[in-house]
């Protein structure tokens, strides 16, 4: 496995595993043992939160973003985020209605059973 620009992880770095994609993230070091093995360091300022399907999901100072496994010099792809100006989502199912309400610094989820 060519290390490229990867740096060695620290003892206390978080570990994220995606077994289906043969990928592990230790701190900011992304290791793939799949068809094209690689080890890459994620860009500075990108904070990973989860790893799934060969994609690292995380945040940057500009908002949420993703990094695709296997890129030799990964740069986060940014995507629009939920903002304070957006209305709280309401979710309707066959048996209930769910409402997410933000109050000060916390969010609460309310459930109201539907009557048939």
JOTAUR-V197160 format. One line per field, one symbol per residue. ss: DSSP state (a for helix, b for strand, c for the rest). phi: phi as a letter, one per 20 degrees, with the letter a starting at -180 (. if undefined). A space follows every 10 residues. Layout:
ss: ???
phi: ???
//
This chain:
ss: cccccccccc ccccbbbbaa acbbbbccbb bbcccccbbb bcccccbbbb bbccbbbbbb ccbbbbbbcc ccccccbbcc cccccccccb bbcccbbbbb bbbccbbbbb bbbccc
phi: .eflefdffe feffcdccgf dlcccdmded dddffcgbcb efffnedfcb cbmmcedacc fepfaccefn ffcfcfeebf dfdffffffd dddfdbcdcd cecldbdcdd ccfedd
//
